[in-house]
Amino acid sequence: MMDKKVSLLKRMVEESTYTVALCGSGMMEEGGFKSLKNQERAYSIEERYGRSPEELFTGAYYSTRPEEFFRFYKEEILGNIPRRTESVDAMAAMERAGKLQSVITANVYAVAAHSMKNVVELHGNIYANSCSRCGKAYSMEYVRDAAGVPLCEHCQSVIRPHVTMFGEMLDARLIERISEEIEKAQLLLVLGTTLHSEVFRNYIRYFSGKNLVVIHEREDHEDYKADLVILDQPRHILPMLGYGCPEALGSA
């Protein structure tokens, strides 16, 4: 059964002239990261910090309680960077072969962006940081290694990570770009998430192409809307499409 599904997916990819991949939290989980919304992890965080992730990882907390915010941010976000998996190498190979035109990711760790050309980062990434007052740019390492709250060397203002926190609105231009990419897609790959995704479901509705494919290890009641569903981690499936050797790409 799995061989037939992979063969069907291969045919869909070959026939598509514009393929877009939506990469959800499952793509980070396969690299060892647990989502802040994972029930077990959220409970652990609340026990450790006395507040839920939804309270801690907000612009309001960053502004009013920077010491507590950065303790959480450095330990839980910067201290839990997922490892690179075969999925990224396989998508990079697809892009090089002209079989993947765009990747839209909710991953703030810039894993795909380090390997591919056309990546839209829905929630920003941890490597972009700047002074909240003068705008001077700072590295992730500067923020991570700061003693307490990371401050600007020039004006001593608090540095702001360029990641979207809970409750924050996305830039209208970014929303427009994502919508346009999905509208252009003949094949939409929903990877590491479901059609019921809290993050992506409002964007998926813009898809009017030929084939909608879900590759995720957990089944969802919305799966019936997809043309093909493969219940597995994308890192086990994408390399099977045969567009390149993951090991070779990873070491390039």
Secondary structure, DSSP 8 states (H G I E B T S, - for coil): -HHHHHHHHHHHHHH-SSEEEEE-THHHHTTT---TT-HHHHHHHHHHHSS-HHHHSSHHHHHH-HHHHHHHIIIIIGGG-----HHHHHHHHHHHTT---EEEE--TT-TTTTT-SSEEETTEEEEEEEETTT--EE-HHHHHHSSSS-B-TTT--BEEEEE--TT----HHHHHHHHHHHHH-SEEEEESS-TT-TTTHHHHTT--SSEEEEE-SS--TTGGGSSEEE-S-HHHHGGGG-SS-HHHHHT-
